[in-house]
Amino acid sequence: MKIKRTSMLSGKERTMDLPVTDEQFAKFEAGALIQDAFPNLTDSQREFILTGSTDDEWDEAFGDEDEDDFEPIDGDIPAF
């Protein structure tokens, strides 16, 4: 199914051909969680449906740092 979205990050309109059925899309539009409606899609494909953004746009806007790469400043973990 061809899905057209406008990116929340860049404002660019794109179309992506995704392996989605009408039944799955109806389930999503009826309020199902995206991961439940489209279990066969990748995280990137689901993000496109939700926000219209692509991996490249996401990396450009937020960097491609991995959460596992995070190190606290001075190695200290703040106490709460």
MOQUI-V28897 format. One record per run of one state. SS is the DSSP state (2 for helix, 1 for strand, 0 for the rest). FROM is the first residue (numbers start at 1). TO is the last residue. If there is no record, write none. Layout:
BEGIN
ss=SS from=FROM to=TO
ss=SS from=FROM to=TO
END
This chain:
BEGIN
ss=0 from=1 to=1
ss=1 from=2 to=6
ss=0 from=7 to=12
ss=1 from=13 to=17
ss=0 from=18 to=21
ss=2 from=22 to=29
ss=0 from=30 to=33
ss=2 from=34 to=37
ss=0 from=38 to=42
ss=2 from=43 to=51
ss=0 from=52 to=54
ss=2 from=55 to=62
ss=0 from=63 to=66
ss=2 from=67 to=69
ss=0 from=70 to=72
ss=2 from=73 to=75
ss=0 from=76 to=80
END
